Amino acid sequence: MDRYLRLRWVGLVFISIAVSLIIVDSTIVNVAIPAIVDDLGITSTEVQWVQEAYTLVFAALLLVFGSLADRFGRRRVMVTGVIVFAAASVLAALAADGGLLILARLLQGVGGAMILPTTLSIINATFRGRERGIAFAVWGSTIGGMAAVGPLLGGWLTTDFSWRWAFGINIPLGILVVIGVLLTVAESRSDRTDRIDGVGALLSIVTMGSLVFGLIEGRTYGWWLVDQRPQIGDWTWPWDLSPIPIAFALAIAGLIAFIAWGVGRQRRGKSTLLALRLFSIRSFRNGNIAAGVVALGEFGIILALPLWLQFVLGFDALQTGLLLLALAGGSFVASGAAGATSGRIAPVWIVRAGLIAEIIGVAGIGFLIAPEASWVPIIPFLFIYGLGVGLATAQLTGVVLADVPVADSGAASGTQSTSRQLGAALGVAILGTVLFTSTAGILSSSLDERGLPAAQRDQVVSAVVDSAGAAISGLEAKPDTADIAADAKAAFSDGTRYAAWTAAGFLALGLLSTISLGATAGRARASDDEASGEDEEAETAGEDAR
């Protein structure tokens, strides 16, 4: 135990690399998507599912693996997750079509869901006082920074090698993490031996799956009446009512059933998948609400901007990644600022400052987006946005977990991560819908003004939207469709702008939601821990270790 205590900061490095593994992979795909579209010929809906399949499974299983980690060992679950993630990355790298790639992303989501909550719970169980604030700052800034390094790495690999290496890079990183964690991180678990809530897990998957499916597929199948009939093999959807309202109704019913089931189990003294009893803790309850709302807007620009840069401005993948490096710079600057202010400024004020920076950055980018825009003024706004992500992410995590008992850290971490990932999943789905629906509507109107026949208009709109913008270059290359390509660029720019402003709107709601956290949220726990002294820290750093 003394060895692990001495190596806790080295262990934090490997924990941060594990976080980087799943964050880089979730962002690296954004830059690689255009190459994947060209190589595999996937549609815009499949583009969203390549991104959402990972996020959906990730969010659905976080609670399950957070609880499992508390019972069976946090380090054990984390290492298993890294192995699953790396194996799924091999499948993704070898995928021959969109369906196999989506399957691989689903499996990666399983591995990611095993990794993220355990990294948080290990930090919560290992560090105390001011050290905990610094550790959370490192964890959060890693997320923000890697969200930008991912596109750079993906751009380099995609441009100089192949998009398949964007997944293959996970193999050596996974091996490094497994070895490092086993050598430097102590095993820990709670004393709870009750059974996992299987029904609650099933209800959570049904709820989130139905909701995200409805948001992604609404523009394809119709929001109320069917526009395009879904097909599974030889079976075709037979009703005029679209499956989308049914999916939303199923999501609402699933949520109600999930809450009712959890409350019933709690009254009987049984474990619940969602740590309902922890919602009596004000910082935990209000912090989770804020985290979910903030996540709706945080990753929106990362979805739309790479597509716009490559298909409208003509950047290649590496140039796109280099531009997004400004976001990483802002996040790493925030890392130093967050560590320096730990214990001195109430975390909630740092969260609010970060959200204000994010709003300024995203909204500013929205104002700059145009078919003939220059990339130069985008850089400072990306830096400001990255600065905000780095400040807000780590400190909000600290606020949520500040008053949670260490024995419940896995379940609490899973709940907090689920709030963020559910928000991110909904955000990507909503902002993707805003991007592609706006593009389709604006382009249709422009082509109508040109007097294009309805059939040809619909064909052009479908080609541009279904290819997520990749068809624009083909239209531009032909003299007789160059004007249509100009309309498509303008429409895609408008769609990207509206997506950015929608993201800024969600972030503004997130800022308002932090009002419920009070003025000093998250500070009391840190002060109490510091007062306990170094002896207590040494005694409890590996609490419940096995």
PyMOL commands that set and color helices and strands:
alter all, ss='L'
color gray80, all
select helices_A, chain A and resi 2-6+8-40+44-72+74-93+98-126+129-160+165-168+170-184+198-221+243-267+276-280+282-298+300-311+317-341+347-368+378-401+406-449+454-466+472-477+479-517+523-531+533-540
alter helices_A, ss='H'
color red, helices_A
select strands_A, chain A and resi 231-232+235-236
alter strands_A, ss='S'
color yellow, strands_A
deselect
rebuild
show_as cartoon
